[in-house]
Amino acid sequence: MSASTSEVAGGLGGRGDISLRASSPRYGERLIKALLGACAAISVVTTVAIVLSIFPPTIAFFRDNVGLGEFLTGTTWSPLFANGEFGVLPLVTATLVITVIALAVAIPIGLLAAIYLSEYAPARARKWLKPLLEVLAGIPTVVYGFFALEFVGPDLLQRFWPGDFLGGEPGTFSALAAGLVMGFMIVPTIASLSEDALRSVPMALRQGSSGLGASKLQTTLKVVLPAAISGIVAAMVLGVSRAIGETMIVLIAAGGTARLTLNPTEGMQTMTSFIGQAGIGDLSTGSVGYQTIFAVGALLFLATLVMNLFSIRLVRRFREVYE
């Protein structure tokens, strides 16, 4: 026997009809949306403010002192001297050399640590290994800088460096010491984000691979890693950004001499170390030395922006969506 709609409604609601009332306004949800929108707006306003603060002195620098072509291709950087030279290429080269050294350390160690934590580590080991790894991210960078200057350079590199390999024994200041320590500094960033990307891969993919007879290693390398590649790429890009923008390590351990060289055993000056060194000096507002800080900062800002835009496109291309 079937009951009519009115009877069912009467049984459920105590009367023969159901009146639909508009739900009350959700003020809490509206407040949360407003706060989220304000946070997004603050980030945009901050970016615009950075652009407005950096580029007017930069434009004045190029208008009054040197052309853009000479600035980008010149091989001598001595802007604070009487007859200054404004070729930024030595600073760019030093930044790239130290970043490559740091990534050569951070990417293998960080990715292998992420694979172990995600695929092989027992739950008990993961609970204390991951926080212990992330402790490295909380150490002040000035501590890393003095560690590179006082221990890595004199006690490791100068003692165990193999003879004349790559141009000779590293000196007190060297790109190699700064790059090695910077690599360990960004290991937690790459490892933590990569591990999150690996753990977000559905377990069904692992089970399907195992069901087809693949070993644990084969499943990790041929199924899990390709499925998490977008997150891993994002972690690496964030590590690159962290390395390029690092100041204190290179300011302390890499030296303050701008020279155009690819030899990692020599001291170098990066873009960030020049900004840090010149920014704490006695430069009068509006002077040439003062304007060079903004010119180098604008170049660093544009390089980071281009790299992030490229990485966003790369991540979108390889992103896998699971339902």
C-alpha positions in Angstrom: 0.0 0.0 0.0 1.4 3.4 -1.0 1.0 6.5 1.0 0.2 9.8 -0.6 2.6 12.7 -0.5 0.4 14.6 1.9 0.3 11.7 4.3 4.1 11.3 4.3 4.5 15.0 4.8 1.9 14.9 7.6 3.8 12.0 9.2 7.1 13.8 9.1 6.1 17.3 9.9 2.9 16.8 11.9 0.7 18.5 9.3 -0.4 17.8 5.8 1.7 20.4 4.0 5.3 21.5 4.1 6.1 25.2 4.1 9.5 26.1 2.7 11.0 29.1 4.5 14.0 31.0 3.4 17.0 30.1 5.4 18.4 32.7 7.7 21.4 34.7 6.5 24.7 33.1 7.3 26.6 36.0 8.7 29.6 33.9 9.7 30.1 32.6 6.2 29.8 36.1 4.8 32.4 37.3 7.3 34.8 34.5 6.3 34.4 35.3 2.6 35.1 38.9 3.4 38.2 38.1 5.3 39.5 35.8 2.5 38.8 38.5 0.0 40.7 41.0 2.1 43.7 38.7 2.4 43.7 38.3 -1.4 43.4 42.1 -1.9 46.3 42.7 0.6 48.6 40.4 -1.4 47.7 42.3 -4.6 48.1 45.7 -3.0 51.5 44.7 -1.5 52.7 43.5 -4.9 51.6 46.8 -6.5 53.3 48.8 -3.7 56.5 46.9 -4.2 56.4 47.8 -8.0 55.7 51.4 -7.2 58.5 51.7 -4.7 61.1 49.9 -6.8 60.6 51.1 -10.4 60.7 54.9 -10.1 64.3 55.0 -8.8 65.2 52.3 -11.3 63.9 54.4 -14.2 65.8 57.4 -12.9 69.0 55.2 -12.7 68.7 54.1 -16.3 67.8 57.6 -17.5 70.7 59.4 -15.8 73.5 56.8 -15.6 73.6 53.8 -18.0 71.6 52.2 -20.7 69.7 49.0 -20.2 71.9 47.0 -22.7 75.1 48.0 -21.0 73.6 47.3 -17.6 72.7 43.7 -18.6 75.8 42.8 -20.6 78.5 44.7 -18.9 81.2 42.6 -17.2 82.4 45.0 -14.5 80.4 46.0 -11.4 81.7 48.9 -9.3 78.9 51.3 -8.8 80.1 52.8 -5.6 83.5 54.0 -7.0 84.2 57.4 -8.3 84.2 56.3 -11.9 81.6 53.5 -11.5 81.0 50.6 -13.8 77.4 49.3 -14.0 77.6 45.9 -15.7 75.4 43.6 -13.6 76.5 40.4 -15.3 78.9 39.4 -12.5 76.1 39.6 -9.9 73.8 37.6 -12.1 76.4 34.9 -12.8 77.2 34.6 -9.1 73.6 34.2 -8.3 73.1 31.5 -10.8 76.3 29.6 -9.8 75.3 29.5 -6.1 71.7 28.6 -6.9 72.8 25.7 -9.1 75.1 24.4 -6.3 72.3 24.7 -3.8 69.8 22.9 -6.0 72.4 20.1 -6.8 72.4 19.5 -3.0 68.7 20.1 -2.2 66.8 18.4 -5.0 68.3 14.9 -4.6 68.3 14.9 -0.8 64.9 16.5 -0.6 63.2 14.3 -3.1 64.8 11.1 -1.7 63.7 12.1 1.8 60.2 12.8 0.5 60.0 9.4 -1.2 61.2 7.6 2.0 58.7 9.5 4.2 55.8 8.9 1.9 56.4 5.4 0.6 58.8 3.5 3.0 58.9 5.1 6.4 56.8 3.4 9.2 54.1 5.6 10.7 56.1 5.9 14.0 59.3 6.9 12.2 57.4 9.5 10.0 56.0 11.2 13.1 59.4 12.2 14.4 61.5 12.3 11.1 59.4 14.9 9.3 59.3 17.4 12.3 63.0 16.9 12.7 63.6 17.6 9.1 61.4 20.8 9.2 63.5 22.1 12.2 66.1 23.0 9.6 63.6 25.5 8.0 63.3 27.4 11.3 67.0 28.0 11.8 67.9 31.7 11.1 69.8 32.1 7.9 72.4 34.2 9.6 73.3 31.0 11.6 73.6 29.1 8.3 75.9 31.9 7.0 78.3 31.7 10.0 78.2 27.9 9.8 79.4 28.1 6.2 82.1 30.7 7.0 83.4 29.1 10.2 83.0 25.4 9.6 82.2 24.3 6.0 84.8 26.6 4.4 87.9 26.1 6.6 87.2 22.7 8.3 85.6 20.8 5.4 86.5 22.3 2.0 90.0 23.6 2.7 90.9 20.3 4.4 89.4 17.8 2.0 89.2 19.6 -1.3 91.0 17.4 -3.9 94.0 19.5 -5.0 93.5 21.7 -8.0 90.0 20.4 -8.8 87.8 23.1 -10.3 90.4 25.8 -10.0 92.1 25.1 -6.7 91.5 25.2 -3.0 88.5 27.2 -1.8 89.4 30.4 0.0 87.8 31.9 3.1 84.9 33.2 1.1 83.6 30.9 -1.7 80.5 30.3 -3.7 80.9 26.6 -3.0 80.6 26.9 0.8 77.6 29.3 0.4 75.9 27.0 -2.1 76.3 23.8 -0.1 74.9 25.3 3.1 72.1 27.0 1.1 71.2 23.7 -0.3 70.8 22.1 3.1 68.7 25.2 4.1 66.1 24.6 1.3 66.0 20.8 1.7 63.1 21.0 4.2 61.1 23.1 1.7 61.5 20.6 -1.2 61.2 17.5 1.0 58.0 18.6 2.9 56.1 19.9 -0.2 57.2 16.9 -2.3 56.1 14.5 0.5 52.7 16.1 0.6 52.4 15.8 -3.1 53.3 12.1 -3.0 50.9 11.3 -0.2 48.1 13.0 -2.1 48.3 10.4 -4.8 45.3 8.0 -4.4 46.1 4.7 -2.8 44.1 3.0 -5.6 47.0 3.7 -8.0 49.5 2.0 -5.8 47.1 -1.0 -5.2 46.5 -1.3 -9.0 50.2 -1.2 -9.7 50.9 -3.9 -7.1 48.0 -6.0 -8.4 49.7 -6.0 -11.8 52.8 -7.4 -10.3 55.0 -4.3 -9.9 57.4 -4.1 -7.1 57.4 -1.3 -4.5 60.2 0.5 -6.2 58.6 0.2 -9.6 55.3 1.5 -8.2 57.1 4.5 -6.7 59.2 5.4 -9.7 56.7 4.7 -12.5 53.3 5.4 -10.9 53.5 7.6 -7.8 56.2 10.0 -9.0 54.6 10.8 -12.4 51.3 11.2 -10.6 52.7 13.8 -8.2 55.0 15.5 -10.7 53.1 18.8 -10.6 53.5 19.1 -6.8 57.1 18.1 -7.0 57.8 20.7 -9.7 56.1 23.4 -7.5 58.3 22.4 -4.6 61.4 22.7 -6.7 60.4 26.1 -8.0 59.8 27.3 -4.5 63.2 26.0 -3.6 64.7 27.9 -6.5 62.9 31.1 -5.4 64.2 30.7 -1.9 67.8 30.2 -3.1 67.7 33.2 -5.5 66.3 35.5 -2.8 68.5 34.3 0.1 70.7 37.2 1.4 72.5 36.4 4.7 74.2 33.2 3.7 75.7 34.7 0.6 76.5 38.0 2.3 78.5 36.2 5.0 80.0 33.3 3.2 80.3 34.1 -0.5 82.2 37.3 -0.1 81.7 40.9 -1.3 83.8 41.0 -4.5 81.9 41.2 -7.7 83.8 39.1 -10.3 82.7 37.4 -13.5 83.7 33.8 -13.0 82.1 30.3 -13.0 84.8 29.0 -10.5 82.8 28.0 -7.4 86.0 28.0 -5.2 86.3 31.8 -5.5 84.4 34.5 -3.6 81.5 36.1 -5.4 78.9 38.8 -4.9 75.3 38.0 -5.7 72.4 40.4 -6.4 71.0 39.9 -2.9 74.4 40.3 -1.2 75.0 43.5 -3.0 71.6 44.9 -1.9 72.3 43.8 1.6 75.8 45.3 1.6 74.9 48.6 -0.1 71.7 49.0 1.9 73.5 49.2 5.3 76.0 51.7 4.0 75.9 55.5 4.2 74.3 56.2 0.8 72.5 59.4 0.4 68.9 59.3 -1.0 68.9 59.9 -4.7 72.6 59.2 -5.3 73.8 56.8 -7.9 74.7 54.2 -5.3 71.3 54.5 -3.8 69.6 54.0 -7.2 71.7 50.9 -8.0 70.0 49.1 -5.1 66.7 49.6 -6.8 68.0 48.7 -10.2 69.3 45.4 -9.0 66.2 44.8 -6.9 64.0 45.4 -10.0 66.1 42.9 -12.0 65.7 40.3 -9.2 62.0 41.0 -9.0 61.5 40.5 -12.7 63.6 37.4 -12.8 61.6 35.8 -10.0 58.3 36.9 -11.6 59.2 35.3 -14.9 60.4 32.1 -13.2 57.1 31.9 -11.2 55.0 32.5 -14.3 56.9 29.8 -16.2 56.5 27.4 -13.2 52.7 28.0 -13.0 52.4 27.1 -16.7 54.5 24.0 -16.2 52.6 22.9 -13.2 49.3 23.3 -15.0 50.5 21.3 -18.0 51.5 18.3 -15.9 48.8 18.5 -13.2 46.9 15.3 -12.6 43.3 15.6 -11.2 41.9 12.6 -9.4 38.2 12.1 -8.4 
